[in-house]
Amino acid sequence: MLTRSRKLRRDLSVCTTDGALYSFMVGIGEMFFIPFALALGFSEVEAGLCFSIPFLLGATLQLVSPWGVEVLRSPRRWVILCATVQSCSFIPLILAACIGSIPMPMLLATLAVYWGTALGAGPAWTAWVGALIPSNIRPCYFGIRTRICQLATLGGLAAAGMLLWLGRQADVSQSPVQPDAASTGAQELLAFAGMFVLAALGRGISTRYLWLQSEPPSGNWNQKTISPLRLPLRPLSGPERNLFLFMLLFQIALQVSSPFVGSYLIGRLHFSNTMYFVAVAVMFFSKSIASAIFGAMAARYGARRVLVLGSILLAMHGAFMAIPADVWTIMLLMAGAGIAWAAYELATFLLILDVSRPADRTSLMTSYLFLNAGALLGGSLLGGWILRMMGSHEHAYTMLFLTSSLARIGMLPLLRRVPEGRPGSRSQMAPLTTAPCEGGSATLPGESGV
């Protein structure tokens, strides 16, 4: 029989491996859903809907998480079930890449299943690891784990970029006519199929490591049953309401500009796909380096101070994006974005484990993910309205970034009302939280743009 310390070391090791494999799936699969929709011939508007609609549907589907945990009598079993279904959700995408087409409703349904299982596993996973990992080692452990997960995401991005480049080169060599830069050939579509196969395998193997993790002690995760009518507004009615109110309002401010960074880099600054992925890689690399540093900082000074620092950096970063910039300046700004997001995400993840009661975590995070989807959609709709009102004006993105930055600054005074966490916890200085996931902290798509 394993001693208590050896069992904890094993759980920490397999938890890190699961996170790395999950993050690899994100880098080589999830990050390319919208480019894949464009490659299949859907319009930019339709491709945009491939995120907003499935994500909102997924956030609605994951409301069954508390029920699923209760029926299976274990957050571990529920997470494993969600992970298995999530791995299988890549099968229709693989077939679509091989065939070269897929009906829009089927694509939206497939992505809704992906997001539903991804978001559905998050609250139960938070309750699970919160019960397994002692509070006094969380800051340093999750700082290092997040660093490894970010590097795994970067590896997935690099592998995807290489496969797409090879597919593009194969199409060029097989065609006597130089293909249009915006068109997608058969070999490039097969490259997408290969990417999604690797993503499915990564998630499938990570499920094996979820099996290897211990069951949580029953007394540390038992959840309270909440009425379905009260569940959606649970984060705004409990003792954590000030925390979650800040999180949701700050999310709206972030999403005014974050979803449009890609179109800004490619459409206005004329970045090639290669340069765009280099910019994303720079952000993930700086994020991975900073995560371990902020983990040590949270362990020494508390997660709340790290949160305040990350929130201020994100507020300033929005304004810096409004300044006319060349390629090298953009790379510096993307590195700064990675540092800011590392502080924000790690601090919020630690806080939710400190501030919430174990019995409340599953329902609390389920409710938050649902409200967060609404905040994300609301902020992006506001940003889209600003761009539409400005039309083709050269200062449209300047106005967008400044508006987002001012909105972020306006939310900072709410930090004073964010609780410090439970007494006795070394990571008790509480901040906010995004949606925790296996891949380190909790970045949602579109969040880490600026």
C-alpha positions, -999 to 999 in steps of 0.1 A, spaced: 0 0 0 13 34 -9 21 58 19 3 91 21 33 111 8 40 87 -21 3 87 -31 4 125 -32 35 125 -53 20 100 -77 -12 121 -79 8 153 -86 28 135 -113 -2 121 -132 -21 153 -128 7 172 -145 9 146 -173 -28 148 -179 -26 186 -180 2 185 -206 -17 161 -228 -48 182 -225 -29 213 -234 -13 197 -264 -49 189 -276 -58 226 -272 -27 237 -292 -31 213 -321 -69 211 -322 -90 236 -304 -69 266 -315 -77 258 -351 -115 253 -351 -121 287 -368 -93 284 -394 -107 249 -402 -142 264 -408 -126 290 -431 -107 262 -449 -139 243 -455 -153 274 -473 -175 290 -447 -176 328 -446 -159 349 -419 -193 355 -402 -201 318 -403 -166 309 -389 -171 334 -361 -204 317 -353 -184 285 -349 -171 298 -316 -199 320 -302 -228 296 -308 -212 263 -298 -196 279 -267 -229 293 -255 -246 259 -262 -217 242 -244 -220 265 -214 -257 256 -212 -251 219 -216 -226 219 -187 -253 230 -163 -259 192 -158 -225 188 -142 -237 188 -106 -264 163 -115 -238 141 -133 -214 142 -103 -243 133 -80 -255 104 -102 -219 89 -106 -211 97 -69 -177 110 -78 -162 141 -96 -135 118 -109 -159 95 -128 -177 125 -142 -145 141 -155 -134 109 -171 -168 105 -188 -165 141 -202 -129 136 -213 -139 104 -232 -168 121 -250 -146 151 -257 -120 129 -274 -147 113 -296 -160 148 -306 -130 151 -330 -143 122 -351 -168 143 -372 -141 169 -377 -116 143 -390 -142 130 -414 -151 165 -426 -114 172 -433 -111 140 -453 -143 146 -473 -138 184 -476 -172 195 -463 -196 193 -435 -231 208 -430 -231 239 -409 -256 225 -383 -235 194 -379 -203 214 -374 -220 236 -348 -234 206 -330 -200 189 -330 -183 219 -315 -211 223 -290 -204 188 -277 -167 196 -275 -174 228 -255 -201 212 -234 -178 184 -222 -148 207 -218 -168 231 -196 -187 203 -180 -155 187 -167 -141 220 -153 -162 224 -121 -159 187 -111 -122 188 -119 -118 218 -96 -136 201 -68 -115 169 -74 -80 185 -74 -90 209 -46 -97 178 -24 -65 160 -35 -39 188 -33 -32 205 0 -36 243 0 0 249 12 15 235 -19 -10 247 -45 7 280 -55 41 265 -63 27 233 -78 2 250 -101 28 276 -110 51 248 -123 22 228 -137 9 257 -156 43 264 -171 45 228 -184 10 230 -198 17 263 -216 48 247 -232 27 217 -242 2 241 -259 31 257 -277 43 223 -289 8 216 -302 8 249 -321 42 242 -336 31 207 -347 0 221 -362 19 248 -380 43 223 -394 15 200 -407 -3 229 -423 29 241 -440 37 206 -453 1 203 -466 3 236 -483 36 227 -499 22 194 -512 -7 213 -528 17 237 -545 38 209 -559 8 190 -572 -8 220 -589 6 234 -622 -11 268 -613 0 288 -583 -29 284 -558 -45 315 -543 -32 323 -508 -67 322 -493 -77 289 -509 -72 255 -492 -61 225 -511 -69 188 -506 -35 181 -489 -39 211 -465 -73 197 -455 -57 163 -449 -33 182 -426 -62 194 -406 -74 157 -404 -40 147 -391 -41 176 -365 -75 165 -352 -63 128 -350 -34 139 -328 -57 161 -307 -81 131 -302 -52 109 -293 -38 134 -269 -72 137 -251 -76 100 -252 -43 93 -235 -49 120 -210 -80 102 -200 -58 72 -190 -39 95 -166 -72 108 -152 -80 71 -143 -46 69 -125 -55 98 -101 -69 89 -68 -105 93 -58 -110 124 -37 -117 119 0 -155 118 3 -156 144 30 -137 169 9 -160 171 -21 -195 162 -12 -217 188 -29 -248 206 -19 -278 201 -41 -291 233 -56 -324 239 -73 -321 242 -111 -339 275 -109 -312 289 -85 -282 273 -101 -276 299 -129 -274 328 -104 -256 309 -76 -223 329 -79 -241 362 -73 -261 350 -42 -235 334 -19 -206 347 2 -184 348 -29 -206 372 -48 -181 401 -47 -155 379 -62 -176 366 -90 -192 400 -97 -157 414 -103 -148 384 -125 -179 388 -147 -177 426 -151 -139 424 -158 -146 397 -184 -170 419 -203 -144 447 -204 -118 422 -216 -140 408 -243 -147 442 -259 -113 438 -277 -98 404 -271 -118 385 -298 -107 410 -324 -69 408 -319 -65 382 -346 -85 402 -372 -64 433 -362 -31 416 -367 -41 399 -400 -66 424 -415 -50 457 -405 -14 450 -398 -13 424 -427 4 397 -407 8 365 -427 -4 332 -411 32 324 -402 37 357 -384 4 354 -367 13 320 -352 47 334 -342 29 361 -323 7 336 -306 38 314 -298 55 344 -282 25 350 -260 24 313 -249 61 311 -243 62 342 -221 31 329 -203 48 296 -195 79 313 -181 59 338 -160 36 312 -145 62 296 -123 74 330 -111 39 341 -102 33 307 -85 62 314 -62 50 350 -57 15 337 -47 30 313 -22 49 341 -5 26 371 -8 -8 355 -15 -28 351 -47 -47 383 -42 -16 405 -48 -8 385 -79 -44 391 -91 -41 429 -86 -9 429 -105 -23 409 -134 -55 429 -136 -35 462 -137 -13 448 -164 -42 437 -185 -59 471 -181 -27 489 -193 -21 464 -221 -53 473 -238 -42 509 -241 -8 499 -254 -24 479 -282 -40 512 -294 -6 527 -302 5 523 -338 31 495 -338 55 476 -361 61 439 -360 87 440 -332 65 462 -310 36 437 -315 59 409 -305 68 427 -273 31 434 -266 22 398 -271 50 388 -247 35 413 -222 1 398 -228 14 364 -219 29 377 -186 -3 396 -177 -25 365 -184 -2 342 -164 -7 364 -133 -44 368 -138 -52 331 -145 -30 315 -119 -43 339 -92 -79 333 -101 -75 296 -101 -59 296 -67 -85 319 -53 -115 297 -62 -99 269 -43 -94 291 -13 -126 311 -11 -151 284 -21 -163 256 2 -156 221 -11 -193 212 -10 -201 243 -32 -174 241 -58 -191 220 -85 -223 239 -85 -205 272 -80 -182 267 -110 -210 253 -132 -230 285 -125 -200 307 -132 -192 291 -165 -228 297 -176 -227 334 -166 -192 337 -180 -204 326 -214 -230 354 -213 -203 380 -203 -180 368 -230 -207 371 -256 -219 405 -243 -184 420 -244 -177 406 -279 -210 420 -292 -202 454 -278 -168 453 -295 -183 442 -327 -208 470 -326 -180 495 -321 -162 482 -352 -193 482 -372 -201 518 -362 -166 529 -371 -167 510 -404 -135 511 -424 -121 541 -404 -84 537 -398 -88 545 -361 -115 519 -356 -93 495 -337 -77 523 -318 -111 532 -305 -118 496 -297 -87 490 -277 -90 523 -258 -127 515 -249 -117 481 -236 -88 495 -216 -110 522 -200 -136 496 -192 -110 474 -175 -96 504 -155 -132 512 -144 -135 477 -129 -103 478 -109 -118 496 -78 -140 465 -74 -109 446 -63 -111 462 -29 -142 442 -22 -127 409 -33 -123 386 -2 -89 375 10 -97 338 13 -101 315 43 -78 320 72 -50 295 76 -44 290 38 -10 301 25 -26 311 -8 -54 329 10 -50 364 -5 -79 360 -28 -84 373 -63 -109 364 -91 -112 333 -112 -117 322 -147 -129 288 -156 -104 263 -143 -95 235 -166 -70 206 -168 -46 225 -190 -31 247 -163 -52 276 -154 -83 286 -173 -81 305 -205 -112 305 -226 -110 310 -263 -107 346 -272 -98 356 -237 -61 357 -241 -60 380 -271 -50 411 -251 
